[in-house]
Amino acid sequence: MKTCLRLSLSMPLVATALLSAAFAPTTHGDDQILDFGVPAWPGITVKTEIAEQLLNPLGYETRAQEIGLQVIYQGMESGDIDVFLGAWLPAQRDMFTPRKESGLLIDVANNVDGAQMTLAVPTYIYESGIQSFADLAENRDLFNGQILSFGAGSAASEILHDAIDNDAWGLGDWRLVDTSEIAMLSAARDAIEREQAVVWVGWTPHWMNLELPMRYLEDPDNLFGENNGESDVLTLLRADYAEANPNITTFFEQFSFTADEQSWMIQAFGQDERALSEVAQEWISNHPERVEAMLTDVTNTDGEPAWPIIKAQLTL
């Protein structure tokens, strides 16, 4: 059986390293439980729930492991995590690339169309003329020399720490304020309500794009990736699990959403605090044609076509 991971996203890095050392490198290709790695990100949480609601009626036993990003990659390496629906690229390239090149994991699909991650400012700040990373240094005092981010150890924070260390865009004397996603966006919202200057790590899909008056800064140096932080959100499968379970692989190759759809999921679950199962069920009920496409050539564990089973059991 796989190690059961019940760690929070805020677990100290020392504990993360100890857990990684505790993982025994074994092969779990015949394990009947499909283990998802799920960081404390509403969008990934809802997508995982949608996948579980579609796979469980097909006879698959699933388990969502609520753990931090670094532990998810370590778990895929050790065999304790089978699938991850939130591999933001290029932001997570340092964790992703060596494991892909070694053959430990494969990416089977980009599951969000239109994703982006870079620095954001309120619309009124953008319209005042601060529209690029190049405008930040000369306006350091306006921003109190700080950038808000959402968690020590996150890929975005690593990118910004490197930028500060290398004095990219004149940010060498700036400070990164790492808290949590909730605290970061609360601080951004408070600043906006006071019409103060604030710069934070923004991304889409997310509810912030629906609720906050915000614009993304231009970055000709592409610190967050090409085309101003244009991102893929990859579905990762542990390589030996994918090889042993081609039916599951087919499902995840077709499992994808638009950025607007995932922004709605994040708003409904993360912001409006609706029940996770309810949000996932609503998306499924409202998109039967998309569900059918996701299940093309997919079967249940007895080899029967998946779509008629899901259509009947979920009343689509």
Disulfide bonds with the S-S distance in Angstrom:
none
